[in-house]
Amino acid sequence: MALYAEMKKDSEAVRIFQRMIDEGSLPNCRSYTIIIEHLVKSRKLSEALEVFNLLPLMRVKRTLKQYSVLLEGFVGSKRFDEVRILVDEMQVDGILPSRGVSLLLQQMKEEGILEDKEQLLRGILPDERIRSVSYSMDSGDEDDNENEGEDENMNDASQCDLVDGVHLKPWLDPRALVSALRNWSPDEVAALEGANFVWTTRLVCKMLRNFKTPEAAWSFFCWVANQSGFTHDIYTVQRIMTLLARHGRTDLVNTLISKIRMEGMRLPFSTIRLIIEFYGISKNADAALKVFNDDRILCGPISNVNLMLLYSSLLRTLTKCGRNSDALDMLDDMILNGICPDIRTFSGLMLYFSQLGDIKTVQKLFAMLRQSGLEPDAYLFKVLIQGYCKSNRAALAWRLFEDMKNSGLVPDSATKELLVKSLWKEGRRREAAAVEDSCEEINTVLPSALQGHEWTVSSLDLTRVFSIYSNSFA
């Protein structure tokens, strides 16, 4: 896709994206970065922004590269209202701007365009101790996606410059430095102090990202706080908090939360969500509930859309921890508070309870989905049919197949084969034959995979993105 977009072969790039989703490959944040960049370079700014705004609903992390491309495009087109919105969103997402973005915002501030963002800009403009570091806004090294753990180039950490008489060595690589400090022994610490580095928010964040153990990361976090000229800010704090949550260090996370309350700091909304999600990985349901109930106020007012995303993250964490009754209670609480779950949340819950064989709860959730005015997509039908078949309830699966057919949707070949096999196993030969006949009547090859993924992306999401992308180059 990126190669075709660079060569201005627009239709070929669109076709590759179509193949990706048709073959069941789930696009990641870098796939969407390519689409956004392609649209911006083609002066399709509104379309690029539309795709960008869909990403949170698809549970795709928005990255610094995406923000950089959009900001550059909107500034160049003098669409400053969108620039202001993007700057606000960047703060909500907890994105530390690159030097290129920071300098762009500095220029806009001097021109009076962002004069009402003084407080925000104060925390993100370039470190004054570093006078001049060459940087390209096209660098992709800031696609900071913790969920995917993709490798990055460390270009901006390997420049050579004079900083108050200290040379930044061209070989400086945060990853290699962290690897040398993995044991945090006295000798390692002494060598680090002797290096006389200039500690900046950017360098500390990159260091924290590469520590493999929470103990070494915490030791470095405490040590660097005492280094001359450095003070932790919200970006370094959120980095260490998410790392600690992923490893289940609730004691240290709570210590930092107490410190944040005392200092009057405001956490980005994305940090609260990540902490809750990472507590699912470390199986700390009680800690996740505490953050949701007591600590989410630390990110300030939350929109209904973001509150829905936060509930969804908590529900997913509770199911990962096996807290079934708590998950259902929280779902009721969500609806009573006027927050309607989206189809991705329903699909995740239905898949979870169907895998447990709890068909009664699955049917209750399906009824709730219909009462909410939502229509199941092909992927959700697939989840339900497979769940019923694996629970030896092929008759219910067959009824869902009929509903699916009446909605103009078709299963993938694997789901159809599973349904036929389950119906035969339960002695329902007439229904099995009806499924075979229905699929033959469709007179088309069944897809090898259906678009979507539980908890994250629905078929409709991918269809909307493809529609925006393809229509832009029609």
N, C-alpha and C positions, 0 to 999 in steps of 0.2 A: 504493500500500500504506500509506504513512504517513498519508495523508489518511483512508482508511477506518478505520485503526486508531485515529486520534484521534477519529473520530466514533463509535467503538465499533460499527462495522459489521464484526464479526469475520469472518463468512463471506465478505463481499466482499473483505476483505484477503487471506484465504486463497486465494480464487479467482484473484486477480491474481497471486499467487506461482505458482500452478499454471500459469496462462497463460504466465508468464515462462519457466518451464522447459520447458513443452510446445512453445513456439515456438523453443527453442534458444538463448534468451538466458541467458548465464552470470551468475548472481547475484554481485555483488561484496560487499565488506565492509560497505558501507552498507545493502545489502539485508538482510544478516543482523543488522545493528544494529537495523533497524526491527522485525524478527521478535523479537529478544531483548527490546527495549523494550516491544513489544506484550504479550509473555508476562508480563514482570515487572509491568506495570501491571494485568494481569488476575490477578495473584497466582498465576501458574503458574511459580513460581521454579525448581522442579526441572526443568521442561521447558526453561526458558530456559538453565539451566546445561548441560543435555544438548546443546543446539544449540551453545552456546559451546565446549564441549569437543570437538565435532566439527571445529571450524574449522581447527586445525593440520593435521589429516589431509587436509583439502581444500586445504591450502596457502593458506589465507585468513588474512591478518594480523589478529590480534585488536587492537582499538583501545582507546584510553583511554575513549571514550564507552561502549563495551560494559562495561568494567570499572566505570565510574562507576555505570551503571544497575544492574548486579548488586550492587555493594557497598551501594548505597543500599537496594535491596530486601531483601538479607539482614540488614543491620543493623536495618532497620525491623521485620523478623520475628524478631529476636534469634537468628538462626541463625549463631552466631559461629564454629563449626567451618568452615563454608564461607567465611566472611570470611577466616580465617587462610590457607586454601588459596589464595584469590584473591590475597591479598597476596604469597604466595610466587610464584605464577604471574606476577604483575605484574613481579617482579624477573627471572624467567627470560626474559620477553618484552622486558625493557629499557624498560618504559613509565614515563615521567616523570609522576607523578600531577599532576592539576590542583590548584589551590588548594582547590577545594571538597572533593576527595577527601582532600587532605592534612589539612585541618581536621577532617574526619570521622575520620580515623585518629588524629589528635591527641586528639580527644575519647575515643576508645576506649582509647587508651594511658593517659589520665588515670584512666579507670575500671578499669584493670587488666586489660582484655580482651586486649591485645596486649603484655603485659609481657615476653614472651619474644622480641619482635621489636625490641628496643631498637636493635640495630645497624642493622637495615634502616631503621627509622623515622628515625634520625638523618640519613640522607641524603635523605629525601623530604619532610620537614615544611617548612612555609613559610619563606622567607627572612626572618630577623628584622629586616632593614633596612627591609622594607616592612611597615608596621604594619597597614594596612587597605586592601584592594582589593576592591571589590564584585565578586562572581562568581556566576554561576548554574551549578549542576551540570548543567543541561539544555543548556548550550552545546555545540554540535557542533564547535567549532573545533579540538578536539584529536584528531579522527579522523586520526591521523598515519600515513598509509599511503604509504610511499615507493614501493611498486611501482606504485600507480595514479596518484600525483601529483595527487590531486584538490585543487581549490582549497579554502581554508579562510577563515572569517572570523577576524579577529584581535581579537576583542572584549576578551580579557583583557590585550592589549598596548596597548589604547587607552583605558585608564581614567585618570582624573586624581586624583592623591593627593599628599600631602606626605610626602616621604621624606628625613628628616634635613635639612630645609630646602630640598630640591630638588623642584621640581614635575615630575611625569610629565605631559607634555603630552598632551591628549586626542587629538592627531592622530598620535601615534607609531604607526607601522606598520612592522614589521620588513622587509616586502617592499619598501616604498618606500625605506627606509634602505639596504638592500642594493643596490638599483638605483642609488642615488647614489654607492655605494662600489665600483662594479664594476671600476674601473681601479686602485683602491687607490693613488692618486697622493698625493704629500706634502701637497697642499692639502686633499684629502679627509680624510686622516688627521688633519691639524691641526684641521679643523672638527669631526671626531668627538671628539677630545680636549677641545676647547673646550665641547662640549655637556654635559660632566660628567654622563653617564648613570650610573645605578646598574645595574651589570651583574649579572644573575642567571642561573642555569642556564637558566631558561625562555627568557629573552630571547636568550641566546647560541645556544641550540638552534634557535630560530626564525630567527635571523640565518643560521646555517650552512646551514639547509635551503634558503634562497633564493638562495645564491650559484650562479652559472651556471658558473664556472670553478674548478677545484681550486686554482689559484694564488692567486686572490683570497681564497678560503675559508681556505687555509692561512695567508696573511698575517694575516688577521683573527684566526684561532685563536691564532697566536703573539703578536699584539699584545695581545689581551684578557687573555692569561695574566699580563701585567705590570701590569694595571690594579689600582688600590688596592681591596682588599676582595673581589677575585674569585679563585677557584681552580677550575681545571677539575676536573670529577668524571666519573664513568663515563658519564653521559648526554651530556655535550658531547664526550667522547672517542669514544664509539660513533658519534655523528652525523658527526664529521669522518672517521672511518675508513671508513664505508660510502660517503661521497661520494668519497673518494680511490680506493677500490677500484673504484667504478663508472667512474672515468676512467682506471683502469690505473696509478695512481701507487703501484706496489708499494714503491718506495724509502721513501716517507713512511709508508705503512702499516707497514712493517717497523720503522721508527724508533719509531713509537708502540707497537708490540707490545713492543719491547725496553724502552721506558719503563714499560709496564704491568707487565712482569716485575719490573723493579727496584723499583717502588712497591708490589708485592704486591697490585695491584688485581685484581678478578674481572670479566671481561666477561660480559654476558648471553648466554645461548645463542643468542638470536635474532640477535645481532650477528655471531657466527661464521658462522651460516647466510647472513646477508645478504652478508657479505664474499665467501664462496664463490660465491654466485649472481651478485653483481656482477662478479666476475672472469670469469664467463661472458660478460657483456656486453662487457667490455673485452678479451676473448680472451686471458686470462692463466691458462692451464691449470696451468703449473708453480707459480704463486703460490697457486692454489687448493689444489693438492696439498700444498704446504707448510703452509698454514693447517690443513688437515684432519689431516695427520699429526703436526705439531709444536706447533700453537698452540691446538688445541681444548681442551687441558687448562686453558686460562686461564678457562674458564667453569665449572670444577669438575666434579663427577660428572654424567654424562649418562645419562638413562634409556634403555632399549632403544627405546622409541617415538621419542624425540628423536634417537637415534643413527641409526635408520632414516631419519628425515627428513633428517639431515645427509648420509648416504650418497646419498640421492636427489638432493639439491641438487648434490652433487659430480658424480654421474653426468650430470645435465643440463648442468652446466658443461662437462664433458669432451666431450659430444657437440656442444655449441655451438662448441667449439674444434677439432672434427674429430679428436679423439684417440680413435679407435675402439678400438684394442687396449687402451689404458689404461682405457677405460670397461668393457670386458669383463673385464679383470683385476680391476678394482675391484669389479665385480659378484660375481666368484668369491670375492674376499676378504670381501665382505659376508656371503655365505652361509656361508663357512667359519667366520666369527665368530659364527654363530648368529643373524644378523639377517636376517629374511625380507623381501625387497622386497614392497611392497604393489602392488595392481593398477594404481595410477596410475603407478608407476615402470615396470612392465612395459609399459604402453601407450605411454609416452613413448619407451622404447627401441625397441619394435617399430615405431612410426611412423618413427623416425629411420632405422633400418636398412632398412625397406621402401622409403623414399624414395631410398635409395642403390642399391636393387635387390639388396641382399644377403639373398636369400630364405633361404639356408641358416642364417644367424644368426637370422632371424626365427623359423624353425621351431624352432631350438634354444631360443630364449626362450619360445616357446609351450609347449614340453615342460616347461621349468623351472617355468612358471607352474602347469601342471597338477600337477606333482610337489609343489609347495608347498601343494597343497590349495585353491588359489584357482580360482574359476569365472569365465570371461570374461563380461563384461556385453555389452549390445548395442553400446555405443560401441566396445569393444575389437574386437568382430567387424567393425564398420564399418571401423575402422582397418586391420585385416588384409585384408579383402576389397578395399578401395581400393588398398592397397599391392601386392597380388598382381596386380590388374588393370593397374595402371600399369607393372608389370614384365613384362607379357605372359604371366602365369601364370594365365590365367582358369580352368583346370581345378582348380587348388588353391583359387582363390577360390570355385568352385562347391561344393567339398567343405566349405569353411567355412560356406557358406550353408546346406547341409544340416545341419551341426552346430548352427547358429544356430536353424534351424527346429525341430530336435528338442529344443532347450532351451526352446522356447516363446517365442522372441524373434523380432522382425521387424526388417528393415532400414528405413532411411528411403527415401523415393522416389528421391532422387538416387543412393544406393548401388545400389539395385535396377536403375535404368536403366543405370548404369555397368557392372554385372555382365552384364546382357543384351547390351549393345553389345559388350563384350569377348568374350563367348562367340561371338557372331555373327562377329566379326572373325577369330577363330581357327577358324572352321568348325564350331563345336560347337552346331549348331542345335537338336539334341534337348535338350541341357542348358538352352539359352536358353528353349525352350518350357516346360521343366519349372519354371523360375524364375517365368515369367509365370503358369503354372497354379497354382503354390503360393501366389503372392500373391493370386490371385483367390479361392482356396479360403479364405483367411483371412477373407474377407467383411468387411473393414474398410478404411478409408482409411489408407494408410501414413503415418506421421508425416513432417512436412516436415523435421524435424531430430531427431537423437537426443541425449539428455541426456548430458553429459560433456565432458571436455577432457583431452587427453593431459598427463601429468605432474601434474595437479592434482585434477580432480574426476571421480569415476566416477558411473555411473547410480545405483548403490546409495546413494551419498552423498546425492544430491538426493532420492531416494525416502525415505530416512530422515528428512531434515529436513522434507520435506513431510508425512510421517506424523506426526511430533511436533507440527508446527504445526497441522495440520488436526484431529487427535484432541483437541487442547487446547480446541477450540471446537466439538466435535461436539455 
